[in-house]
Amino acid sequence: MTIDYDKASQTYDNTRRGDQNLLDQFATRVALTEESRVLDFGCGTGNYLVQIRERFGCACYGVEPSAGMRAAAAEKDDSLILAEGDHQNIPFESGSFDFIYMTDVIHHVPEMGQMFTELARVLAPNGQICVVTESHPQITARFYNRYFPSLVGVETGRYPAIASIIAAAATGGLHFQGRETIPQKERVVDDTFITNVREKNYSMFRLLSDTEFSTGLAALEADADRRFPPGAAGQTLVWLARG
């Protein structure tokens, strides 16, 4: 099933917010200043760009194939420089950016090698890249898998393994610099989460059969207010630089 991201842009911010913990991780590895030029590859509606701009004063750029997503980002901050592009074409000059990142994007990229070649081209000589994704063990540990069991197979099929990301980056001329994890905090089956599942605001729920989705949603609703302690789910940060 193909997901219409222009349509999804209308409800995207129901499920996406900039995470200050992630920005803290960025700041420990990259000296972000008003002189820095930062690119968000697959920027969506610009949530992280807006927060980086506010917190660090950087010149912030975004590449995003969806016109609807770009329009939503522009409405939040008209100082953002947004461009249509994808893994084959990042429409900026070589060596333009001190820091490039992507959050929950790489599983949408059909050819990682091409993407990393383009990212290496637009990265400044001493710049860094951070790929924010989830490892297969993290995906397997998501708390809501118990309600939608086939999501594990769907998502591990979509998300590349961390080793595959590192190998693809090497073919694009990038070197692995390190790996970090941000663990999942306590999660609650609250009204907001149930609504976002019901409306399929997370793209993965659009990939389930109607039967599994309906059954899982009913079980989720029956567990309203249930709390799940911190676990093995979370995010993985893969750091890269030019050779």
C-alpha positions as CSV (number, residue, x, y, z in Angstrom):
1,M,0.0,0.0,0.0
2,T,1.3,3.4,-1.0
3,I,0.9,6.1,1.7
4,D,-0.2,9.6,0.5
5,Y,2.0,11.9,2.5
6,D,0.4,15.1,1.1
7,K,-2.8,13.8,2.8
8,A,-1.0,12.6,5.8
9,S,0.5,16.1,6.3
10,Q,-3.0,17.2,7.5
11,T,-2.7,15.0,10.7
12,Y,1.1,14.5,10.9
13,D,1.6,16.7,13.9
14,N,-0.9,14.7,15.9
15,T,1.9,12.1,16.3
16,R,5.1,14.0,15.7
17,R,6.8,16.4,18.1
18,G,10.4,17.5,18.4
19,D,12.1,15.5,21.1
20,Q,14.4,17.6,23.3
21,N,16.3,14.5,24.4
22,L,17.3,14.0,20.8
23,L,18.4,17.6,20.5
24,D,20.5,17.1,23.6
25,Q,22.2,14.2,22.0
26,F,22.8,16.2,18.8
27,A,24.4,19.0,21.0
28,T,26.8,16.6,22.7
29,R,28.3,15.6,19.3
30,V,28.0,18.7,17.2
31,A,28.9,22.3,18.1
32,L,25.7,24.0,16.8
33,T,26.0,27.8,16.6
34,E,24.4,30.7,14.6
35,E,27.0,30.0,12.0
36,S,26.1,26.4,11.5
37,R,24.2,25.2,8.4
38,V,21.9,22.3,9.3
39,L,19.9,20.0,6.9
40,D,17.0,17.9,7.9
41,F,16.7,15.2,5.2
42,G,13.0,14.2,5.0
43,C,12.0,17.1,7.2
44,G,8.2,16.4,7.2
45,T,6.4,19.3,8.7
46,G,9.6,20.8,10.2
47,N,9.2,20.1,13.9
48,Y,12.9,19.5,14.5
49,L,14.0,22.3,12.3
50,V,11.8,24.8,14.1
51,Q,13.2,23.7,17.5
52,I,16.8,23.7,16.3
53,R,16.4,27.2,14.9
54,E,14.9,28.4,18.2
55,R,17.4,26.7,20.4
56,F,20.7,27.1,18.5
57,G,20.0,29.9,16.0
58,C,21.3,27.8,13.1
59,A,20.5,28.4,9.4
60,C,18.0,25.6,8.9
61,Y,17.3,23.8,5.7
62,G,14.9,20.9,4.9
63,V,14.5,18.5,2.0
64,E,11.1,16.9,1.7
65,P,9.4,15.3,-1.4
66,S,5.8,16.0,-0.1
67,A,4.5,19.4,-1.0
68,G,1.9,19.2,1.7
69,M,4.6,18.5,4.3
70,R,6.8,21.4,3.1
71,A,3.8,23.8,3.2
72,A,3.1,22.8,6.8
73,A,6.7,23.4,7.7
74,A,6.8,26.8,6.0
75,E,3.7,27.9,8.0
76,K,5.6,27.3,11.3
77,D,8.7,29.3,10.5
78,D,9.2,31.3,7.3
79,S,13.0,31.5,7.9
80,L,13.3,27.8,7.0
81,I,14.8,27.1,3.6
82,L,12.8,24.2,2.2
83,A,13.3,22.3,-1.0
84,E,11.7,19.5,-2.9
85,G,14.1,16.5,-3.1
86,D,14.7,12.9,-2.4
87,H,17.5,10.3,-2.0
88,Q,18.6,10.8,-5.6
89,N,18.6,14.6,-5.6
90,I,19.4,17.0,-2.8
91,P,19.2,20.3,-4.5
92,F,22.0,22.1,-2.7
93,E,25.6,22.8,-3.6
94,S,28.4,20.4,-2.6
95,G,29.8,20.9,0.9
96,S,26.9,23.0,2.1
97,F,26.1,21.6,5.5
98,D,27.9,21.3,8.8
99,F,25.3,18.9,10.2
100,I,22.8,16.6,8.5
101,Y,20.2,14.5,10.2
102,M,17.2,12.4,9.5
103,T,14.6,11.1,12.0
104,D,12.5,8.1,11.3
105,V,13.1,8.5,7.5
106,I,15.5,5.8,6.4
107,H,13.0,3.1,6.1
108,H,11.2,5.1,3.4
109,V,14.4,5.3,1.2
110,P,14.4,2.7,-1.6
111,E,18.2,2.9,-2.3
112,M,20.3,3.8,0.7
113,G,23.6,3.8,-1.3
114,Q,22.3,6.6,-3.6
115,M,21.1,8.6,-0.6
116,F,24.4,8.4,1.2
117,T,26.3,9.4,-1.9
118,E,24.2,12.5,-2.1
119,L,24.5,13.2,1.6
120,A,28.2,12.9,1.4
121,R,28.3,15.3,-1.5
122,V,26.4,18.1,0.4
123,L,28.2,17.5,3.7
124,A,31.0,19.9,4.6
125,P,34.5,18.3,4.9
126,N,34.4,18.3,8.8
127,G,30.6,17.8,9.0
128,Q,28.6,15.0,10.6
129,I,25.5,13.0,9.8
130,C,23.1,11.4,12.3
131,V,20.7,8.8,11.2
132,V,17.9,8.4,13.8
133,T,16.1,5.1,13.4
134,E,15.2,1.9,15.3
135,S,17.1,-1.3,15.5
136,H,15.2,-4.6,14.9
137,P,15.4,-5.5,18.6
138,Q,13.9,-2.1,19.5
139,I,11.1,-2.6,17.0
140,T,10.4,-6.0,18.4
141,A,10.2,-4.5,21.9
142,R,7.5,-1.9,21.1
143,F,4.8,-2.0,23.7
144,Y,1.9,-1.9,21.3
145,N,3.0,-5.0,19.4
146,R,0.9,-7.1,21.7
147,Y,-2.2,-5.5,20.2
148,F,-1.0,-5.7,16.6
149,P,1.3,-8.8,16.3
150,S,2.0,-8.6,12.6
151,L,3.6,-5.1,13.1
152,V,6.8,-6.8,14.1
153,G,7.2,-8.4,10.7
154,V,5.9,-5.4,8.8
155,E,8.3,-3.0,10.5
156,T,11.4,-5.2,10.6
157,G,10.7,-5.7,6.9
158,R,10.6,-1.9,6.3
159,Y,13.4,-0.8,8.6
160,P,17.0,-1.6,7.5
161,A,19.2,-3.3,10.0
162,I,21.8,-1.1,11.6
163,A,24.6,-3.1,10.0
164,S,23.0,-2.5,6.6
165,I,22.9,1.2,7.2
166,I,26.5,1.3,8.1
167,A,27.5,-0.8,5.1
168,A,25.4,1.4,2.7
169,A,27.0,4.6,4.2
170,A,30.4,3.2,3.4
171,T,29.5,2.7,-0.3
172,G,28.5,6.3,-0.3
173,G,31.9,7.5,1.0
174,L,30.9,7.9,4.7
175,H,32.6,6.4,7.7
176,F,30.9,5.0,10.8
177,Q,31.7,7.2,13.9
178,G,29.6,5.6,16.6
179,R,26.2,4.4,17.7
180,E,24.0,5.6,20.6
181,T,20.6,4.6,21.9
182,I,17.8,6.6,23.5
183,P,15.7,4.2,25.6
184,Q,11.9,4.3,25.6
185,K,10.4,6.0,28.6
186,E,7.2,4.8,30.4
187,R,4.3,4.7,27.9
188,V,0.6,5.1,28.8
189,V,-2.3,4.0,26.7
190,D,-4.0,7.4,26.9
191,D,-6.7,9.0,24.9
192,T,-4.2,10.7,22.6
193,F,-2.5,7.5,21.7
194,I,-5.8,5.6,21.2
195,T,-7.0,8.4,18.9
196,N,-3.8,8.4,16.9
197,V,-4.1,4.7,16.4
198,R,-7.8,4.9,15.5
199,E,-7.1,7.6,12.9
200,K,-4.0,5.7,11.6
201,N,-1.9,8.8,12.1
202,Y,1.1,6.4,12.4
203,S,1.8,5.2,8.9
204,M,2.4,1.6,9.9
205,F,-1.2,1.1,10.9
206,R,-2.2,1.8,7.3
207,L,-0.3,-1.4,6.3
208,L,-2.3,-3.8,8.5
209,S,-5.3,-5.8,7.4
210,D,-8.7,-4.4,8.4
211,T,-9.4,-7.4,10.6
212,E,-6.2,-7.2,12.6
213,F,-6.5,-3.4,12.9
214,S,-10.1,-3.6,14.2
215,T,-9.3,-6.5,16.6
216,G,-6.1,-4.7,17.9
217,L,-7.9,-1.4,18.3
218,A,-10.6,-2.9,20.4
219,A,-8.1,-4.6,22.7
220,L,-6.1,-1.3,23.0
221,E,-9.3,0.6,23.9
222,A,-10.1,-2.0,26.5
223,D,-6.6,-1.3,28.0
224,A,-7.1,2.5,28.3
225,D,-4.8,4.0,30.9
226,R,-2.6,1.0,31.1
227,R,1.0,1.8,31.8
228,F,4.1,0.1,30.3
229,P,7.4,0.6,32.1
230,P,10.6,1.7,30.3
231,G,11.8,-1.1,28.1
232,A,14.1,-2.2,25.3
233,A,12.4,-0.1,22.7
234,G,13.6,3.3,21.7
235,Q,15.8,5.0,19.1
236,T,19.2,4.3,17.7
237,L,21.5,7.1,16.5
238,V,24.0,6.2,13.8
239,W,26.8,8.8,13.5
240,L,28.7,9.2,10.2
241,A,31.3,11.5,8.7
242,R,33.2,11.8,5.4
243,G,36.4,9.8,5.0
